[in-house]
Amino acid sequence: MPAADQNATPPGFGIRLDTAAAESRVVVTGELDLLTSPQLQEALGGLITGKSSRRVVADLTGVTFFDSSALNVVLHAQRQAGEQDVELAVVPSPAVSRVIELTGVAEHLSVSEDPGH
């Protein structure tokens, strides 16, 4: 059997950037965990530091699993956005909302219930 590729994307996971609109969006589907969180970190970090727009939306409505490594990435991105004077809006799925609620970090995030533009 071949060795597992550390950069392999798990089935059902997807990340897409939409920079055509007035606000940049990162749309994620599937599981955000230790394996996939670095991709979210790279995408959000690039949009925030690139300052292509004043508002970045992390659309996590398609996320089915969200662990502490993913939460750490989102919290870091929120802090980074504040330092760059960029607004980061997080649109959570029920799985993401549950982790945010259980950990008590909602006050540190700009959570939006509206995934629309």
C-alpha positions in Angstrom: 0.0 0.0 0.0 1.3 3.5 -0.8 2.1 5.9 2.1 -0.7 8.3 3.0 -0.2 11.7 1.3 -0.2 14.3 4.1 -1.6 16.9 1.6 -4.5 14.6 0.6 -7.9 16.2 0.9 -10.4 14.1 2.7 -13.5 13.0 0.7 -16.3 15.7 1.0 -13.9 18.5 2.0 -13.8 21.6 -0.2 -12.6 25.1 0.1 -13.4 27.8 -2.5 -12.5 31.4 -2.7 -14.9 34.0 -4.2 -13.2 37.4 -4.7 -15.4 38.7 -7.5 -17.9 40.4 -5.2 -17.5 43.5 -3.1 -16.6 41.2 -0.2 -14.2 38.3 -0.4 -15.6 34.9 0.7 -14.1 31.6 1.7 -16.7 28.9 1.4 -15.9 25.6 3.2 -17.6 22.3 3.0 -17.0 19.0 4.9 -14.8 18.5 8.0 -12.5 21.2 9.4 -10.0 19.4 11.6 -6.2 19.2 12.2 -5.7 17.9 8.6 -7.8 20.6 6.8 -7.6 23.6 9.1 -4.2 24.8 7.5 -6.0 25.2 4.2 -8.6 27.5 5.9 -5.8 29.4 7.6 -4.0 29.9 4.3 -7.1 31.1 2.5 -8.3 33.5 5.2 -4.8 34.8 5.9 -4.2 35.6 2.2 -7.5 37.5 1.9 -7.0 39.4 5.1 -3.4 40.5 4.5 -4.0 41.0 0.8 -6.7 43.6 1.7 -8.5 42.9 -1.6 -11.7 44.0 0.3 -12.6 45.6 3.6 -14.8 42.6 4.5 -14.0 38.9 4.4 -16.7 36.3 5.0 -15.9 32.8 6.2 -18.9 30.8 5.0 -18.9 27.7 7.1 -22.5 26.7 6.5 -21.4 23.5 4.8 -19.0 22.4 7.6 -20.1 19.1 9.1 -17.3 18.8 11.8 -15.4 21.5 13.5 -12.6 20.8 16.0 -10.4 22.9 18.3 -7.7 23.3 15.6 -10.3 24.9 13.3 -11.6 27.1 16.1 -8.0 28.3 16.7 -7.6 29.1 13.0 -10.8 31.2 13.0 -9.9 33.0 16.2 -6.4 33.8 14.8 -7.9 35.1 11.6 -10.3 37.3 13.6 -7.3 38.8 15.5 -5.4 39.2 12.2 -8.3 40.9 10.6 -8.6 43.4 13.4 -4.9 44.2 13.1 -5.3 44.8 9.3 -8.5 46.8 9.7 -10.5 44.2 7.8 -13.9 42.9 9.0 -14.1 39.1 9.2 -17.6 37.7 9.4 -18.1 34.0 10.3 -21.3 32.3 9.0 -21.5 29.0 11.0 -23.1 25.7 10.3 -24.9 24.0 13.3 -21.7 22.0 14.0 -19.6 25.2 14.1 -22.2 27.1 16.2 -22.2 24.3 18.7 -18.4 24.5 19.2 -18.5 28.3 19.4 -21.3 28.1 22.0 -19.6 25.4 24.1 -16.3 27.1 24.2 -17.7 30.5 25.0 -15.7 32.4 22.3 -18.7 34.0 20.6 -17.8 37.4 22.0 -14.5 37.2 20.2 -16.0 36.5 16.8 -18.1 38.4 14.4 -20.8 35.7 13.9 -23.4 36.3 11.2 -26.4 34.1 10.4 -26.7 35.4 6.9 -24.5 33.6 4.3 -25.9 35.8 1.5 -24.0 38.6 -0.1 
